[in-house]
Amino acid sequence: MSSETRGVKLTVGADKIQITGDNPDIGEVSEDIEAKCESEEVAVGFNPRYVLDIVNQIANPVIRLELAGDIDPVLLRPDGDDSYLGVVMPMRI
């Protein structure tokens, strides 16, 4: 639903990741994904294309997100495998 110029927001909480996006022509969307979080809640905005490019390179169905804050780079790795590292810079939404 997100266009190339609009971002999506990830809100990482205790037991889920909420993905939200909006498109002025279509509307808003929100999806929750089960997750295991080891920190307090963090909300980060991204260009969805950049995240999908990295996720599509990871064969493991479990992906580890390493978030430091809402304006810090996010690291994406296959769970249990440090041989691949994807880095995405956040955007303000």
N, C-alpha and C positions, 0 to 999 in steps of 0.2 A: 504494500500500500504506500510505502514511502517512495517519493521520487528521488532522483539523484541529488537534488539540491536540498532536501529536507532530511533531517536526521531522525534517529530513533533513540529512545531513552531506555536504559537498563537500570532498574532499581533492584539491587541485590539485598535480600533480607535474610533472616535466619534459616528459612527452609524453602525459599523460592527466589526465582529471578522473574521480575515482571518486565515485559517488553511492551513499550507503548510507542505509538506513532500516530501522526495525523497528516492528512492531506486535505487542504481547503476545498478541493473539488469533490472528494469522496466521503470524508469523515474521519473519525478516530477509530483506532483499534488498540486492543490490549490483550496480551496473552501471558499466562503464568506458566513457568517451567519449574519442576521440582529441582532443588539444588541443596547442597550442603555448604553452609557458609561458616567461616571461622572468624568473622569480624563483625563489627557493627554495620548497620545499613549504610549503603553507598549508592548514590544515583549518578550515572554517567551518560552523556549523550555521544552518539557516534554517527558517522556516515555508514549506513548498513552495507554498502558495497565492500568497504574495506574489511569489515568483520567477516562477511561471507567469503571473500577471497581467502582469508586465513583458514576459516572453518572447513572449507572445501579441500584444503591441503592436508587435513588431519584425518587419518583413517580410523583412529580410536573413537568410539561413540561417546566416550566420557572426556570432556574438555575442561581443563582447569583454567579459570580466570584469576589473575592476580591483580587486584585493584588496591591502589594506595590512597586515592582520593578522587574527587570529581573532576579535577583538571590535570591529573597525572596520567602518564601513559599506562595502558593496560596490556599485560602479557597474557597470551593464550598459548597453552601447551597441551599436548595429549597427556592424560592422567597417567602417572607412573613412568613417563618417558621424557627426559630432558634433552633429547637429541634434536627436537624441533622447537623453535621459539618464534611466535608471531607477536608483533608489537603494533598497537593501534593508538593513535593520538585521539583524545576525546575532543568533542566540539561542544560549544555552549548551545543549549536549546532553550 
